[in-house]
Amino acid sequence: MFSRAVSEIDQFLRGELSARVVDVAKVYRSRQFVSGWRITVKGADGVLHELDVLITSEFPYVAPRIALVDTSHFLKWPHVERDGVLCLLSENDLVDHTAPVAVLQLLLSEAIDLIDASVAGQNQPDFLIECKSYWAQAVDNGPLLHSLVRLEPPSRLIQIWCGHERTVAADGHAELATWVRNFRGCEQVPTDEFTQGLLLWLPAPLFPWQFPNSAAGLRRLVREQGGAGLDLLDSLIDERTVSLWVLLVSATADGPFAGAVFVRRAVQRGYGAPRGIRHRGFRERHVPRALSLAHFFGAGKVQLADVAREDAMWVHGRESVASAERLRASKVAILGCGSVGATIAVALAQTGVGNFLLIDPERLTGPNTSRHPLGAQSVGKNKAVALSQKLRGDFPHVNSAVALNRSWKQLTDGERSQIGESDLFICAVGSIGVELAINNWARSTLSCPVLYLWLEPFACAAHAVAIASSGGCLECGFDSFGAPRFRVTDWPAGSTTRREPGCAATFQPYGAVDLLGGVCSMADLALRCLLSEVQSSQHRIRVASDWRLREHGGTWSNAWLELTKRAEGDFAVTRPWDSAQDCQRCHPSSSR
């Protein structure tokens, strides 16, 4: 297909447009082009323009690229990259690979239209519509600023952390310090790593020729905006100022855009240069403000920088999830940080939940890592503590992730009261005796929903029961011996546990992939509880495929087949968790 398509466009370009071959390896060294042809076209104004037609090894399934040989139009005409390649199609545009010549003709027509519109100045607004792309192209190996800042007016001072790992901006010092402590996994951050910067709110994005290319140009841009921006900028400068960050923010039809400017004081070098940063004739800290400003902005070096948004609202849905603010303010308590509880904690953190209380008395072992989100570096550590460190390190914008190295029985009244302050309590201890005791406590103490989780053998069925203000309690679904009234699977061969050579050393052999479907279903129900979508107790069941069940020697129970009328597996069912008339917790006068 490749050879035939190349032959077809080669005949067209040479026969119709007198093309000549281009040495793509020499002209476009940073690209992956394998062949190229150069042609000459005439614009609407009669001016001739040289264009290169370029293809990759994926041609004809990937469209050819068209490039302007004259690269001086970069950042003067829109849709022209640094090496002259034109942006005519998006990455998701599909082309007819069976008609390479027709595709090329269409692209050449669009290239000529682009040139004509650029010469006439008709497409200048495209610079503002796609301002993020043009700012990124103007950044030349500049630094990267990670941002937690609210990208909204007015112009204001912001906080900057200049760590050896990265540079991060935030609106307030407390927020930024928490982020850094989470990110580094430490309790203290040196104060000299923090400084202040400026967020300058612009009424509209800048055209490329308005990008500041000097410290003086930056100060002029700030002054032209009026308002308090210039006074704020000048307040950051004295004779000791070595560098400065300015965040340029503007609104667009597709949301706010932010670019950054980094200014570094010019330092005099060579024989006779003064030691340190000082001005002749003035003692330190007695340099007139005007002189400090003139020195810093007169000779300072400027670098444009990209901004990587890492604020919670952007990370969790790119400001398109209506529930993001609510989830960020939510608190989830999780008792049991094993393979189920820990995986759900990570999923909820990824969804945007901002506060966690993690409780588990056990240490992580090597075999746990086959189905636990914690890896070998956490082996030997308490699961709750290590999970807290992971959540804080992976998602530094979380508000809190408190760990308690305790069992349920070891929790103090004060620690249990922290559970009562949560919006959801998840119980994933895997012990029905403990869970029934918790059910008894929770029904008389908690106002938030409680989510109980357990697995049937080999994770062939995952159960999540959400106990709400109405409906049954956990005990309603179990008999007096703690056996579930409803089972999904049966195991004709008897015991499904494996043993190690130790007292009560039993385990279930299943891995991370076996867990995925069930844990996703559990996490979804947890999310529904947090968003107040569960008003009455309900039971979510997620089953594995039929072949996996049979591979382990199991069958579907009659109760399950009667409920679902399906035997293929690999689906989920949600049903009411009704109050049982013989439940002594819900109906104290009843007897089983």
BELHU-V145659 format. One record per helix or strand of 2 or more residues. SS is the DSSP state (@ for helix, = for strand). FROM is the first residue (numbers start at 1). TO is the last residue. If there is no record, write none. Layout:
((SS;FROM;TO) (SS;FROM;TO))
//
This chain:
((@;2;17) (=;20;21) (@;24;27) (=;33;42) (=;48;56) (=;65;68) (@;71;73) (=;85;86) (@;100;120) (@;126;129) (@;131;138) (=;144;147) (=;156;162) (=;167;170) (@;173;184) (@;191;193) (=;194;202) (@;208;210) (@;215;224) (@;229;235) (=;243;250) (=;257;264) (@;289;299) (=;301;309) (@;312;315) (@;324;329) (=;331;335) (@;339;351) (=;355;359) (@;366;370) (@;376;378) (@;383;394) (=;400;404) (@;413;420) (=;424;427) (@;432;445) (=;449;455) (@;457;459) (=;461;467) (@;474;477) (=;489;490) (=;498;499) (=;506;507) (@;512;530) (=;538;543) (@;546;551) (=;555;556) (@;558;564) (=;572;576))
//
